[in-house]
């Protein structure tokens, strides 16, 4: 088979790289199931676009911004310890907390598991994904822009 760069490339085979498995987290007002469903749909669309495989989306209902004891978040941290976990995806940092001290504690808990924290609003602000990201090419800082 010729490797002449002027000839068209054969169709690409599916990537042999393992999928980048991420788990979602949202914090919503108690009982706002429509908002929770919309956020989950947004996370699913983001993951499809940026080449992630979305596992479960964990939700904390009616949890105050400064509360550290969060059942959904605790479950999220546990699952991030599984082999093959790549990261946590959130719509925005504020789903963790808009309070600096609380945000810092929660981010540290995620970092201790060895996974990335990906904030949808920050990544999408950088523009559409490059072709390298779409086919699971080399990761770039923009690809997994940490929150």
C-alpha positions as CSV (number, residue, x, y, z in Angstrom):
1,X,0.0,0.0,0.0
2,X,1.3,3.4,-1.0
3,X,1.9,6.1,1.5
4,X,2.0,8.9,-1.1
5,X,0.7,12.0,0.7
6,X,-1.0,13.1,-2.6
7,X,-3.3,10.1,-2.6
8,X,-6.5,10.1,-0.6
9,X,-6.3,8.3,2.7
10,X,-8.3,5.2,3.2
11,X,-11.4,5.5,5.5
12,X,-10.4,5.7,9.1
13,X,-10.9,2.7,11.3
14,X,-12.6,3.4,14.7
15,X,-10.0,4.6,17.2
16,X,-8.2,1.9,19.0
17,X,-7.7,4.2,22.0
18,X,-9.9,3.6,25.0
19,X,-12.8,6.1,25.4
20,X,-12.2,9.0,27.7
21,X,-14.9,8.2,30.3
22,X,-16.2,11.1,32.3
23,X,-18.9,11.4,34.9
24,X,-21.2,14.4,35.2
25,X,-22.1,16.4,38.2
26,X,-24.9,19.0,38.6
27,X,-26.4,20.8,41.6
28,X,-29.9,22.0,41.2
29,X,-32.8,23.5,43.2
30,X,-34.8,20.7,44.9
31,X,-37.6,19.5,42.7
32,X,-36.4,21.2,39.5
33,X,-36.4,18.0,37.4
34,X,-36.8,20.0,34.1
35,X,-33.6,21.9,34.8
36,X,-31.8,18.7,35.9
37,X,-32.9,17.0,32.6
38,X,-31.8,19.9,30.5
39,X,-28.4,20.0,32.2
40,X,-27.9,16.3,31.7
41,X,-28.8,16.7,28.0
42,X,-26.3,19.5,27.7
43,X,-23.6,17.3,29.2
44,X,-24.4,14.5,26.9
45,X,-24.2,16.8,23.8
46,X,-20.9,18.3,25.0
47,X,-19.4,14.8,25.5
48,X,-20.5,13.6,22.1
49,X,-19.0,16.8,20.5
50,X,-15.7,16.6,22.4
51,X,-15.1,12.9,22.2
52,X,-15.9,11.9,25.8
53,X,-18.0,8.9,26.9
54,X,-20.4,10.1,29.5
55,X,-21.1,7.6,32.3
56,X,-23.5,8.6,35.0
57,X,-24.5,12.2,35.8
58,X,-24.7,12.7,39.6
59,X,-27.1,15.2,41.0
60,X,-27.4,17.0,44.3
61,X,-30.8,18.5,44.9
62,X,-31.2,21.7,47.0
63,X,-27.6,21.6,48.4
64,X,-26.4,25.0,49.6
65,X,-23.4,26.5,47.9
66,X,-21.1,26.1,51.0
67,X,-22.2,22.6,52.0
68,X,-19.4,20.0,51.8
69,X,-21.4,16.9,52.7
70,X,-23.1,16.1,49.4
71,X,-24.5,12.6,48.6
72,X,-24.3,13.0,44.9
73,X,-20.8,14.5,45.0
74,X,-19.6,11.8,47.4
75,X,-20.8,9.1,44.9
76,X,-19.1,11.0,42.1
77,X,-15.8,11.0,43.9
78,X,-16.1,7.2,44.6
79,X,-16.7,6.4,40.9
80,X,-13.8,8.5,39.8
81,X,-11.5,6.1,41.6
82,X,-12.5,3.4,39.1
83,X,-9.9,2.3,36.6
84,X,-10.5,4.0,33.3
85,X,-12.1,7.1,34.7
86,X,-10.8,10.2,32.8
87,X,-12.7,13.0,34.4
88,X,-15.6,14.9,35.9
89,X,-17.6,17.2,33.6
90,X,-19.7,20.0,35.0
91,X,-21.8,22.7,33.2
92,X,-19.9,25.4,35.1
93,X,-17.7,25.7,38.2
94,X,-20.8,27.0,40.0
95,X,-22.3,23.5,40.0
96,X,-19.5,22.7,42.5
97,X,-19.7,26.1,44.3
98,X,-19.3,29.8,43.7
99,X,-17.8,30.1,47.2
100,X,-14.0,30.0,46.8
101,X,-13.2,28.0,49.9
102,X,-15.8,25.4,49.2
103,X,-14.8,25.2,45.5
104,X,-11.2,24.6,46.5
105,X,-12.1,21.8,48.8
106,X,-14.3,20.0,46.3
107,X,-11.8,20.4,43.5
108,X,-9.1,18.9,45.7
109,X,-11.3,15.9,46.3
110,X,-11.7,15.4,42.6
111,X,-8.0,15.9,41.9
112,X,-7.0,13.3,44.6
113,X,-8.7,10.7,42.4
114,X,-6.4,11.5,39.6
115,X,-9.0,12.6,37.1
116,X,-9.5,15.9,35.2
117,X,-12.1,18.5,35.9
118,X,-13.7,19.8,32.7
119,X,-16.1,22.8,32.8
120,X,-18.3,22.9,29.8
121,X,-18.7,26.7,29.8
122,X,-14.9,27.2,29.8
123,X,-14.2,24.7,27.1
124,X,-16.9,25.8,24.8
125,X,-15.8,29.4,25.2
126,X,-12.6,28.4,23.5
127,X,-14.5,27.5,20.3
128,X,-15.4,24.3,18.5
129,X,-13.3,21.2,19.0
130,X,-10.5,20.6,16.6
131,X,-10.4,17.5,14.3
132,X,-7.7,16.1,16.6
133,X,-10.0,16.0,19.5
134,X,-12.9,14.7,17.5
135,X,-11.0,11.5,16.6
136,X,-9.3,11.2,20.0
137,X,-6.0,12.5,18.8
138,X,-3.3,13.8,21.1
139,X,-4.8,15.6,24.1
140,X,-4.2,19.3,24.3
141,X,-4.5,21.7,27.1
142,X,-7.6,23.1,25.4
143,X,-9.0,19.6,25.2
144,X,-9.2,19.1,28.9
145,X,-9.1,22.6,30.0
146,X,-9.1,22.3,33.8
147,X,-11.6,24.5,35.7
